[in-house]
C-alpha cells in the first residue's frame, strides 16, 4: 500500500484528509513544515500532501528544503490560498501539483492516483 505524508497543522483538515485517504493509503502526519522536512528525510513516502500555511516553517520553504535532497518525491500543495500567484509560487518551489481547500475527495484521490501512476 502506498504511503503518504500529510503535512497539516489544522486538526479538522487532517481529519478530513485521513477520511479521504484511509481506504487506499497508509499515512503519517507532520504538524509543521520542519516536521515534514525531517519525516521526508528519514521515512519512505510515495507522496507528500503539503499544506502551505503552517507554523515553524511554511509549506513553500519545506518543499524547497525537501527538493534540496529529494527531487523525485511527489509533493502536492494543499492550501486555502487559491490565487494564481499561490499556485505559481508552489509550483516554482517544486510542488508537482496544487489543490485548493476545501478539496473534494474525488479530486484529491484523482490527483494522487494520477501523480502516482495508479
matplotlib code that plots the C-alpha trace (Angstrom):
import matplotlib.pyplot as plt

x = [0.0, 1.3, 2.3, 1.6, 3.0, 0.2, 1.8, -1.2, -1.3, -5.0, -6.7, -10.0, -8.3, -6.2, -9.3, -10.8, -7.6, -7.4, -11.1, -10.2, -7.0, -7.9, -9.4, -6.5, -3.4, -1.4, -0.3, 1.6, 1.1, 3.6, 2.2, 4.5, 6.9, 10.0, 8.5, 7.6, 11.2, 12.5, 10.0, 10.5, 14.3, 14.0, 10.9, 9.8, 6.8, 5.3, 3.8, 3.5, 0.3, 1.8, -0.3, 1.2, 0.3, 1.9, 3.9, 7.6, 8.2, 5.6, 5.0, 6.8, 10.0, 9.5, 9.1, 12.3, 14.2, 12.9, 13.9, 17.5, 17.9, 15.0, 14.0, 11.8, 9.3, 5.9, 4.6, 1.1, 0.4, -2.9, -4.0, -6.8, -4.8, -6.3, -4.9, -2.9, 0.1, -0.1, -0.2, 2.8, 4.8, 4.1, 5.0, 8.2, 9.1, 9.0, 5.4, 4.1, 0.5, -1.7, -5.1, -7.3, -9.1, -11.7, -10.8, -13.3, -12.3, -12.8, -10.4, -7.9, -7.8, -7.8, -4.8, -2.9, -3.6, -2.5, 0.7, 1.5, 0.6, -2.2]
y = [0.0, 3.5, 5.7, 9.4, 12.2, 14.7, 18.0, 19.7, 21.7, 22.0, 19.1, 19.3, 19.5, 16.5, 14.5, 15.3, 14.1, 11.0, 10.2, 10.7, 8.6, 5.8, 3.4, 3.3, 4.6, 4.5, 7.9, 9.9, 13.4, 16.3, 19.2, 21.8, 22.3, 21.4, 18.1, 17.4, 18.0, 15.8, 13.0, 13.1, 12.7, 9.8, 7.9, 6.4, 8.1, 7.8, 11.3, 14.4, 16.5, 19.8, 22.5, 25.9, 27.9, 26.1, 27.2, 27.0, 26.5, 27.1, 24.6, 26.5, 26.6, 22.9, 22.0, 23.8, 22.0, 18.6, 19.3, 20.0, 16.3, 14.6, 15.7, 12.6, 12.6, 13.9, 16.9, 18.3, 21.7, 21.8, 25.2, 27.6, 30.2, 29.7, 32.7, 32.0, 33.6, 31.0, 28.2, 29.7, 30.1, 26.4, 25.0, 27.1, 25.9, 22.3, 21.1, 18.7, 19.9, 22.3, 21.7, 24.3, 23.8, 22.7, 19.9, 17.3, 13.7, 12.8, 15.5, 14.7, 11.0, 11.5, 13.8, 11.4, 8.5, 10.4, 11.5, 8.0, 6.4, 4.3]
z = [0.0, -0.9, 2.0, 2.1, 4.3, 5.2, 6.3, 8.0, 11.2, 11.5, 13.2, 11.4, 8.0, 9.0, 10.0, 6.6, 4.8, 6.9, 5.9, 2.2, 2.4, 4.8, 2.2, -0.1, 1.6, 4.8, 6.0, 8.6, 9.8, 10.1, 12.1, 10.7, 7.8, 9.8, 10.8, 7.1, 6.1, 8.8, 8.2, 4.4, 5.0, 7.4, 6.2, 3.0, 1.4, -2.0, -1.9, 0.3, 0.7, 1.8, 3.5, 2.7, 5.8, 8.8, 11.9, 12.3, 8.6, 5.9, 3.1, 0.4, 2.5, 3.4, -0.2, -1.2, 1.6, 0.6, -3.0, -1.9, -1.1, -2.9, -6.4, -7.1, -4.2, -5.5, -3.5, -3.8, -2.4, -0.5, 0.6, 1.2, -0.8, -4.2, -6.2, -9.4, -7.7, -4.9, -7.5, -9.3, -6.1, -5.1, -8.5, -8.6, -5.2, -6.5, -6.0, -8.6, -8.4, -6.4, -4.8, -3.2, 0.1, 0.7, -1.7, -2.8, -2.0, -5.7, -6.9, -4.2, -4.9, -8.7, -8.3, -6.1, -8.4, -11.5, -9.9, -8.5, -11.9, -10.4]

ax = plt.figure().add_subplot(projection="3d")
ax.plot(x, y, z, "-o")
ax.set_aspect("equal")
plt.show()
